[in-house]
Amino acid sequence: METILVTGGTGYIGSHTVVALRESGFQPVIFDNLSNSSREVVARIRELAKDPEIPFIEADVRDQNALDAIFRQFPIKSVIHFAGYKAVGESSEIPLEYYKNNLGSTLVLLDTMKRHRCFKLVFSSSATVYGSPVALPISEDHPLSATNPYGRTKLYTEEILRDLAASDSNWKIALLRYFNPVGAHPSGRIGESPNGRPNNLFPSITQCIVGKMPELLIFGKDYPTPDGTGVRDYLHVCDLAAGHVSAIQRINQLDGAVPINLGTGSGYSVLDIVKSFEKIVGRPIPCTFQDRRHGDVAECYADPSLAYSILGWKAQRTLEEMCSDGWNWQKQNPAGFE
């Protein structure tokens, strides 16, 4: 079994990817400092993957000695790098922490990989690198920009990785730019468990349904969209995990640092999502409209054709599955992993 190091492997996307890697015949090694997750996630990953021996190392990616020890202990062939802070609003409040953590961890990781002659990397990037869309659907050659420090950490990391790949042809790097991951594992054992008040739509809705939040706040009802609410490309987290597995499987075919969109290629409005959840739970969801948030755009959805041509990957799951799996997770775990 090929050994894959997964930094941030107990996070929302990381945990689903570790399970998918193991199910596809890889040996994942989880590396996480648990700053935004829980040790309980490790137990549930091992349960779902039917492998109680999946290695887990609790450490920070900026810890050079801890990383070196991992590369000496395991025959790591590739790395999937998820670890990083990810709250857009928070990044504007503490930008230095975001730059130190997100850029610093990547630089330490790359230096360690180079010294151990591990040159294959899948980087967790984001559609935030496209800024405000100037054309739809968004393809990989869309102009790049960022509207907040979090987005800039993704953009700057991509630049670092492009420079690195240009300097040494050994490097094979997939820059996976994903749109809006939602839902949960169908078992309901792992899912999105935000600290504090959620920033994303799906956990906001499911926490409203279980009574943790009194109502759903919808920001903007006068966008130039069919129902006036914002439209986004929502992607089931298990489809996203499968995209990372495909990237590992085909990484040897990449030349340098290659940006690849992971999305469905279509968009759903906020009210589309609300109505889908209402159908699943059989009751209305209380909603209150608020003014638009600064930086939000009317529509944003991917052109995912390159992912299919390069990785053979295509999103499979429906909106109904995204909502039902998200609700199943929240219903089973009303307090998340607590």
C-alpha positions as a Markdown table, in Angstrom:
| # | Residue | x | y | z |
|---|---|---|---|---|
| 1 | Met | 0.0 | 0.0 | 0.0 |
| 2 | Glu | 1.3 | 3.4 | -0.9 |
| 3 | Thr | 1.7 | 5.7 | 2.1 |
| 4 | Ile | 0.1 | 9.1 | 2.0 |
| 5 | Leu | 0.7 | 11.8 | 4.6 |
| 6 | Val | -2.5 | 13.8 | 5.2 |
| 7 | Thr | -1.9 | 17.1 | 7.1 |
| 8 | Gly | -5.1 | 18.4 | 8.7 |
| 9 | Gly | -6.5 | 14.9 | 8.4 |
| 10 | Thr | -9.0 | 15.2 | 11.2 |
| 11 | Gly | -10.7 | 18.3 | 9.7 |
| 12 | Tyr | -14.0 | 18.3 | 7.8 |
| 13 | Ile | -12.6 | 17.5 | 4.3 |
| 14 | Gly | -9.5 | 15.8 | 5.6 |
| 15 | Ser | -11.4 | 13.2 | 7.6 |
| 16 | His | -13.6 | 12.2 | 4.6 |
| 17 | Thr | -10.5 | 12.0 | 2.4 |
| 18 | Val | -8.6 | 9.7 | 4.8 |
| 19 | Val | -11.6 | 7.3 | 4.7 |
| 20 | Ala | -11.7 | 7.4 | 0.9 |
| 21 | Leu | -7.9 | 6.9 | 0.6 |
| 22 | Arg | -8.1 | 3.8 | 2.9 |
| 23 | Glu | -11.1 | 2.4 | 1.0 |
| 24 | Ser | -9.1 | 2.9 | -2.3 |
| 25 | Gly | -6.2 | 0.8 | -1.0 |
| 26 | Phe | -3.8 | 3.6 | 0.2 |
| 27 | Gln | -2.2 | 3.8 | 3.7 |
| 28 | Pro | -3.0 | 7.3 | 5.0 |
| 29 | Val | -1.0 | 8.8 | 7.9 |
| 30 | Ile | -3.0 | 11.5 | 9.7 |
| 31 | Phe | -1.1 | 14.5 | 11.0 |
| 32 | Asp | -3.1 | 17.2 | 12.9 |
| 33 | Asn | -2.7 | 19.4 | 15.9 |
| 34 | Leu | -6.5 | 19.2 | 16.7 |
| 35 | Ser | -6.8 | 23.0 | 16.9 |
| 36 | Asn | -10.0 | 22.9 | 15.0 |
| 37 | Ser | -11.1 | 19.3 | 15.4 |
| 38 | Ser | -11.4 | 16.5 | 17.9 |
| 39 | Arg | -9.6 | 13.3 | 18.8 |
| 40 | Glu | -12.9 | 11.6 | 18.5 |
| 41 | Val | -12.6 | 12.1 | 14.7 |
| 42 | Val | -9.6 | 9.7 | 14.7 |
| 43 | Ala | -11.7 | 6.9 | 16.3 |
| 44 | Arg | -14.5 | 7.4 | 13.8 |
| 45 | Ile | -12.2 | 7.5 | 10.8 |
| 46 | Arg | -10.7 | 4.2 | 11.9 |
| 47 | Glu | -14.2 | 2.8 | 12.4 |
| 48 | Leu | -15.4 | 3.8 | 8.9 |
| 49 | Ala | -12.2 | 2.7 | 7.2 |
| 50 | Lys | -12.4 | -0.6 | 9.1 |
| 51 | Asp | -8.7 | -0.1 | 10.1 |
| 52 | Pro | -8.0 | 0.5 | 13.8 |
| 53 | Glu | -4.3 | 0.9 | 13.0 |
| 54 | Ile | -4.4 | 4.1 | 10.8 |
| 55 | Pro | -1.6 | 6.1 | 12.2 |
| 56 | Phe | -2.3 | 9.4 | 13.9 |
| 57 | Ile | 0.3 | 12.0 | 15.0 |
| 58 | Glu | -0.8 | 15.0 | 17.0 |
| 59 | Ala | 1.6 | 17.8 | 16.1 |
| 60 | Asp | 1.7 | 21.1 | 14.3 |
| 61 | Val | 2.9 | 21.2 | 10.6 |
| 62 | Arg | 5.2 | 24.0 | 11.6 |
| 63 | Asp | 7.1 | 21.6 | 13.9 |
| 64 | Gln | 10.1 | 20.7 | 11.7 |
| 65 | Asn | 11.2 | 17.9 | 14.1 |
| 66 | Ala | 7.8 | 16.3 | 14.2 |
| 67 | Leu | 7.6 | 16.3 | 10.4 |
| 68 | Asp | 11.1 | 14.9 | 10.1 |
| 69 | Ala | 10.2 | 12.1 | 12.4 |
| 70 | Ile | 7.2 | 11.1 | 10.4 |
| 71 | Phe | 9.2 | 11.0 | 7.1 |
| 72 | Arg | 11.8 | 8.8 | 8.9 |
| 73 | Gln | 9.1 | 6.5 | 10.4 |
| 74 | Phe | 6.9 | 6.0 | 7.3 |
| 75 | Pro | 7.7 | 5.4 | 3.6 |
| 76 | Ile | 5.7 | 8.5 | 2.5 |
| 77 | Lys | 5.3 | 8.8 | -1.3 |
| 78 | Ser | 2.8 | 11.7 | -1.5 |
| 79 | Val | 1.3 | 14.4 | 0.7 |
| 80 | Ile | -2.2 | 15.9 | 0.8 |
| 81 | His | -2.0 | 19.3 | 2.5 |
| 82 | Phe | -5.2 | 20.4 | 4.2 |
| 83 | Ala | -3.8 | 21.9 | 7.4 |
| 84 | Gly | -4.6 | 25.6 | 7.8 |
| 85 | Tyr | -6.9 | 28.2 | 9.3 |
| 86 | Lys | -10.0 | 28.8 | 7.2 |
| 87 | Ala | -12.5 | 31.3 | 8.6 |
| 88 | Val | -12.8 | 34.3 | 6.1 |
| 89 | Gly | -14.1 | 36.7 | 8.7 |
| 90 | Glu | -11.6 | 35.8 | 11.3 |
| 91 | Ser | -8.7 | 36.2 | 8.8 |
| 92 | Ser | -9.5 | 39.9 | 8.5 |
| 93 | Glu | -9.4 | 40.2 | 12.3 |
| 94 | Ile | -6.1 | 38.4 | 12.9 |
| 95 | Pro | -4.3 | 38.4 | 9.5 |
| 96 | Leu | -0.8 | 37.9 | 10.8 |
| 97 | Glu | -1.9 | 34.6 | 12.5 |
| 98 | Tyr | -3.3 | 33.4 | 9.2 |
| 99 | Tyr | -0.1 | 34.3 | 7.3 |
| 100 | Lys | 2.1 | 32.8 | 9.9 |
| 101 | Asn | 0.1 | 29.6 | 10.1 |
| 102 | Asn | -1.0 | 29.0 | 6.5 |
| 103 | Leu | 2.1 | 30.1 | 4.8 |
| 104 | Gly | 4.5 | 29.0 | 7.5 |
| 105 | Ser | 3.2 | 25.5 | 7.7 |
| 106 | Thr | 3.4 | 25.1 | 4.0 |
| 107 | Leu | 7.0 | 26.3 | 3.8 |
| 108 | Val | 8.1 | 23.9 | 6.6 |
| 109 | Leu | 6.3 | 21.0 | 4.9 |
| 110 | Leu | 7.8 | 21.7 | 1.5 |
| 111 | Asp | 11.3 | 22.0 | 2.9 |
| 112 | Thr | 10.8 | 18.7 | 4.8 |
| 113 | Met | 9.4 | 17.0 | 1.7 |
| 114 | Lys | 12.4 | 18.2 | -0.4 |
| 115 | Arg | 15.0 | 16.9 | 2.1 |
| 116 | His | 13.2 | 13.5 | 2.1 |
| 117 | Arg | 12.9 | 13.5 | -1.7 |
| 118 | Cys | 9.1 | 13.3 | -1.6 |
| 119 | Phe | 8.0 | 15.5 | -4.6 |
| 120 | Lys | 4.3 | 14.7 | -5.0 |
| 121 | Leu | 1.8 | 17.1 | -3.4 |
| 122 | Val | -2.0 | 17.6 | -3.5 |
| 123 | Phe | -2.7 | 21.1 | -2.1 |
| 124 | Ser | -6.1 | 22.1 | -0.7 |
| 125 | Ser | -6.7 | 25.4 | -2.5 |
| 126 | Ser | -10.0 | 27.2 | -2.9 |
| 127 | Ala | -12.3 | 29.0 | -5.4 |
| 128 | Thr | -11.6 | 32.1 | -3.3 |
| 129 | Val | -8.5 | 32.6 | -5.5 |
| 130 | Tyr | -10.9 | 33.8 | -8.2 |
| 131 | Gly | -12.1 | 36.7 | -6.2 |
| 132 | Ser | -15.3 | 38.3 | -7.7 |
| 133 | Pro | -16.1 | 36.3 | -10.9 |
| 134 | Val | -15.8 | 38.2 | -14.2 |
| 135 | Ala | -17.2 | 35.3 | -16.2 |
| 136 | Leu | -19.2 | 32.1 | -15.5 |
| 137 | Pro | -18.7 | 29.2 | -15.3 |
| 138 | Ile | -15.3 | 29.8 | -13.8 |
| 139 | Ser | -12.5 | 27.9 | -15.6 |
| 140 | Glu | -8.9 | 27.6 | -14.3 |
| 141 | Asp | -7.6 | 30.4 | -16.6 |
| 142 | His | -10.0 | 32.9 | -14.9 |
| 143 | Pro | -8.1 | 35.9 | -13.5 |
| 144 | Leu | -6.9 | 35.4 | -9.9 |
| 145 | Ser | -7.4 | 37.7 | -7.0 |
| 146 | Ala | -8.5 | 37.6 | -3.4 |
| 147 | Thr | -10.8 | 39.7 | -1.2 |
| 148 | Asn | -9.6 | 38.7 | 2.3 |
| 149 | Pro | -6.4 | 37.4 | 4.1 |
| 150 | Tyr | -7.6 | 33.8 | 4.0 |
| 151 | Gly | -8.0 | 33.9 | 0.3 |
| 152 | Arg | -4.6 | 35.6 | -0.1 |
| 153 | Thr | -3.0 | 32.7 | 1.9 |
| 154 | Lys | -4.3 | 30.3 | -0.7 |
| 155 | Leu | -3.3 | 32.5 | -3.6 |
| 156 | Tyr | 0.2 | 33.1 | -2.2 |
| 157 | Thr | 0.7 | 29.4 | -1.5 |
| 158 | Glu | -0.3 | 28.6 | -5.1 |
| 159 | Glu | 2.4 | 31.1 | -6.3 |
| 160 | Ile | 5.0 | 29.5 | -4.0 |
| 161 | Leu | 4.1 | 26.1 | -5.4 |
| 162 | Arg | 4.3 | 27.3 | -9.0 |
| 163 | Asp | 7.7 | 28.8 | -8.4 |
| 164 | Leu | 8.9 | 25.6 | -6.7 |
| 165 | Ala | 7.6 | 23.4 | -9.6 |
| 166 | Ala | 9.3 | 25.7 | -12.1 |
| 167 | Ser | 12.6 | 25.4 | -10.3 |
| 168 | Asp | 12.7 | 21.6 | -10.2 |
| 169 | Ser | 11.0 | 19.2 | -12.6 |
| 170 | Asn | 10.7 | 16.5 | -9.9 |
| 171 | Trp | 7.8 | 18.2 | -8.4 |
| 172 | Lys | 4.3 | 17.1 | -9.3 |
| 173 | Ile | 1.6 | 19.3 | -7.7 |
| 174 | Ala | -2.2 | 19.3 | -7.9 |
| 175 | Leu | -3.7 | 22.7 | -6.9 |
| 176 | Leu | -7.3 | 21.6 | -6.2 |
| 177 | Arg | -9.6 | 24.6 | -6.2 |
| 178 | Tyr | -12.8 | 23.6 | -4.7 |
| 179 | Phe | -16.0 | 25.5 | -4.5 |
| 180 | Asn | -18.6 | 24.8 | -1.6 |
| 181 | Pro | -18.1 | 21.5 | 0.2 |
| 182 | Val | -21.3 | 20.4 | 2.0 |
| 183 | Gly | -23.0 | 17.3 | 3.4 |
| 184 | Ala | -21.4 | 14.5 | 5.4 |
| 185 | His | -20.5 | 10.8 | 5.2 |
| 186 | Pro | -23.7 | 8.8 | 4.6 |
| 187 | Ser | -23.2 | 6.9 | 7.9 |
| 188 | Gly | -23.6 | 10.1 | 9.9 |
| 189 | Arg | -20.4 | 9.3 | 11.8 |
| 190 | Ile | -18.3 | 12.2 | 10.5 |
| 191 | Gly | -19.4 | 15.6 | 9.2 |
| 192 | Glu | -18.9 | 19.4 | 9.5 |
| 193 | Ser | -18.6 | 20.5 | 13.1 |
| 194 | Pro | -17.7 | 24.2 | 13.3 |
| 195 | Asn | -16.5 | 25.8 | 16.5 |
| 196 | Gly | -19.0 | 28.5 | 17.6 |
| 197 | Arg | -21.5 | 30.0 | 15.3 |
| 198 | Pro | -21.2 | 28.5 | 11.8 |
| 199 | Asn | -20.2 | 30.7 | 8.9 |
| 200 | Asn | -21.4 | 28.3 | 6.2 |
| 201 | Leu | -25.0 | 27.8 | 5.0 |
| 202 | Phe | -25.4 | 24.0 | 5.5 |
| 203 | Pro | -24.4 | 23.8 | 9.2 |
| 204 | Ser | -26.4 | 27.0 | 9.8 |
| 205 | Ile | -29.5 | 25.3 | 8.4 |
| 206 | Thr | -29.0 | 22.0 | 10.3 |
| 207 | Gln | -28.2 | 23.8 | 13.6 |
| 208 | Cys | -31.4 | 25.8 | 13.1 |
| 209 | Ile | -33.4 | 22.6 | 12.6 |
| 210 | Val | -32.0 | 21.0 | 15.8 |
| 211 | Gly | -32.7 | 24.2 | 17.7 |
| 212 | Lys | -29.1 | 25.3 | 18.3 |
| 213 | Met | -29.9 | 28.5 | 16.4 |
| 214 | Pro | -33.3 | 30.3 | 16.5 |
| 215 | Glu | -33.4 | 31.2 | 12.8 |
| 216 | Leu | -31.5 | 31.2 | 9.5 |
| 217 | Leu | -30.1 | 34.5 | 8.5 |
| 218 | Ile | -30.1 | 35.0 | 4.7 |
| 219 | Phe | -27.8 | 37.8 | 3.5 |
| 220 | Gly | -29.3 | 39.5 | 0.5 |
| 221 | Lys | -32.5 | 39.0 | -1.3 |
| 222 | Asp | -32.0 | 41.4 | -4.2 |
| 223 | Tyr | -29.3 | 39.7 | -6.2 |
| 224 | Pro | -29.9 | 39.4 | -10.0 |
| 225 | Thr | -30.7 | 35.7 | -9.6 |
| 226 | Pro | -34.0 | 33.8 | -10.2 |
| 227 | Asp | -35.1 | 34.2 | -6.5 |
| 228 | Gly | -32.9 | 37.1 | -5.4 |
| 229 | Thr | -30.6 | 35.0 | -3.2 |
| 230 | Gly | -27.0 | 34.1 | -3.9 |
| 231 | Val | -26.1 | 31.1 | -6.1 |
| 232 | Arg | -23.2 | 28.8 | -5.3 |
| 233 | Asp | -21.7 | 25.6 | -6.6 |
| 234 | Tyr | -22.3 | 23.1 | -3.7 |
| 235 | Leu | -20.3 | 19.9 | -3.8 |
| 236 | His | -20.8 | 16.8 | -1.7 |
| 237 | Val | -17.8 | 16.3 | 0.6 |
| 238 | Cys | -17.6 | 12.6 | -0.4 |
| 239 | Asp | -17.3 | 13.6 | -4.0 |
| 240 | Leu | -14.6 | 16.1 | -3.0 |
| 241 | Ala | -12.8 | 13.4 | -1.1 |
| 242 | Ala | -13.0 | 11.2 | -4.2 |
| 243 | Gly | -11.4 | 14.0 | -6.2 |
| 244 | His | -8.3 | 14.0 | -3.9 |
| 245 | Val | -8.0 | 10.2 | -4.3 |
| 246 | Ser | -8.2 | 10.7 | -8.1 |
| 247 | Ala | -5.5 | 13.4 | -7.8 |
| 248 | Ile | -3.2 | 11.0 | -5.9 |
| 249 | Gln | -3.9 | 8.2 | -8.4 |
| 250 | Arg | -2.9 | 10.3 | -11.4 |
| 251 | Ile | -0.4 | 12.7 | -9.9 |
| 252 | Asn | 2.5 | 11.2 | -11.9 |
| 253 | Gln | 0.8 | 12.4 | -15.1 |
| 254 | Leu | 0.9 | 16.0 | -14.0 |
| 255 | Asp | 3.6 | 18.4 | -15.2 |
| 256 | Gly | 4.5 | 21.0 | -12.6 |
| 257 | Ala | 1.9 | 22.7 | -10.5 |
| 258 | Val | -1.5 | 22.2 | -12.1 |
| 259 | Pro | -4.7 | 24.1 | -11.0 |
| 260 | Ile | -7.9 | 22.0 | -11.1 |
| 261 | Asn | -11.4 | 23.0 | -10.2 |
| 262 | Leu | -13.5 | 20.6 | -8.2 |
| 263 | Gly | -17.2 | 21.5 | -8.5 |
| 264 | Thr | -20.4 | 20.3 | -10.0 |
| 265 | Gly | -20.6 | 22.9 | -12.8 |
| 266 | Ser | -24.0 | 24.2 | -11.7 |
| 267 | Gly | -25.4 | 26.4 | -8.9 |
| 268 | Tyr | -28.1 | 26.4 | -6.3 |
| 269 | Ser | -29.5 | 29.5 | -4.6 |
| 270 | Val | -29.8 | 29.8 | -0.8 |
| 271 | Leu | -33.6 | 29.3 | -1.1 |
| 272 | Asp | -33.1 | 26.2 | -3.2 |
| 273 | Ile | -31.1 | 24.7 | -0.4 |
| 274 | Val | -33.7 | 25.8 | 2.3 |
| 275 | Lys | -36.5 | 24.3 | 0.3 |
| 276 | Ser | -34.6 | 21.0 | -0.1 |
| 277 | Phe | -34.0 | 20.8 | 3.6 |
| 278 | Glu | -37.7 | 21.6 | 4.3 |
| 279 | Lys | -38.7 | 18.7 | 2.1 |
| 280 | Ile | -36.4 | 16.3 | 3.9 |
| 281 | Val | -37.4 | 17.3 | 7.5 |
| 282 | Gly | -41.0 | 18.0 | 6.7 |
| 283 | Arg | -41.3 | 21.4 | 8.3 |
| 284 | Pro | -40.5 | 25.0 | 7.5 |
| 285 | Ile | -37.2 | 26.5 | 8.5 |
| 286 | Pro | -37.5 | 30.0 | 10.0 |
| 287 | Cys | -35.6 | 32.5 | 7.9 |
| 288 | Thr | -34.8 | 36.2 | 8.3 |
| 289 | Phe | -33.4 | 38.3 | 5.5 |
| 290 | Gln | -30.4 | 40.6 | 6.2 |
| 291 | Asp | -28.5 | 43.1 | 4.0 |
| 292 | Arg | -25.9 | 41.7 | 1.7 |
| 293 | Arg | -22.5 | 41.0 | 3.2 |
| 294 | His | -19.5 | 42.9 | 1.9 |
| 295 | Gly | -17.6 | 40.8 | -0.7 |
| 296 | Asp | -20.4 | 38.4 | -1.5 |
| 297 | Val | -21.2 | 37.9 | -5.2 |
| 298 | Ala | -24.5 | 37.0 | -6.9 |
| 299 | Glu | -23.3 | 33.8 | -8.6 |
| 300 | Cys | -20.3 | 31.5 | -8.5 |
| 301 | Tyr | -20.0 | 28.1 | -10.1 |
| 302 | Ala | -17.2 | 26.0 | -11.6 |
| 303 | Asp | -16.3 | 24.8 | -15.0 |
| 304 | Pro | -15.2 | 21.3 | -13.8 |
| 305 | Ser | -14.3 | 19.9 | -17.3 |
| 306 | Leu | -10.5 | 19.9 | -16.7 |
| 307 | Ala | -10.9 | 17.7 | -13.6 |
| 308 | Tyr | -12.7 | 15.1 | -15.8 |
| 309 | Ser | -10.1 | 15.3 | -18.6 |
| 310 | Ile | -7.0 | 15.1 | -16.3 |
| 311 | Leu | -8.3 | 13.2 | -13.3 |
| 312 | Gly | -11.2 | 11.3 | -14.7 |
| 313 | Trp | -13.2 | 12.8 | -11.9 |
| 314 | Lys | -16.8 | 14.1 | -11.9 |
| 315 | Ala | -19.2 | 14.9 | -9.1 |
| 316 | Gln | -21.8 | 12.2 | -8.7 |
| 317 | Arg | -24.1 | 13.1 | -5.8 |
| 318 | Thr | -27.3 | 15.1 | -6.0 |
| 319 | Leu | -28.5 | 18.1 | -4.0 |
| 320 | Glu | -30.9 | 15.9 | -2.2 |
| 321 | Glu | -28.1 | 13.6 | -1.1 |
| 322 | Met | -26.0 | 16.6 | 0.0 |
| 323 | Cys | -28.9 | 17.8 | 2.2 |
| 324 | Ser | -30.1 | 14.4 | 3.5 |
| 325 | Asp | -26.5 | 13.4 | 4.5 |
| 326 | Gly | -25.9 | 16.7 | 6.1 |
| 327 | Trp | -29.1 | 16.4 | 8.1 |
| 328 | Asn | -28.3 | 12.8 | 9.0 |
| 329 | Trp | -25.0 | 13.9 | 10.5 |
| 330 | Gln | -26.5 | 16.8 | 12.5 |
| 331 | Lys | -29.4 | 14.6 | 13.7 |
| 332 | Gln | -27.0 | 12.0 | 15.1 |
| 333 | Asn | -24.6 | 14.5 | 16.4 |
| 334 | Pro | -26.5 | 17.6 | 17.5 |
| 335 | Ala | -23.5 | 18.9 | 19.4 |
| 336 | Gly | -21.0 | 17.9 | 16.8 |
| 337 | Phe | -18.1 | 15.8 | 18.1 |
| 338 | Glu | -18.5 | 17.1 | 21.7 |
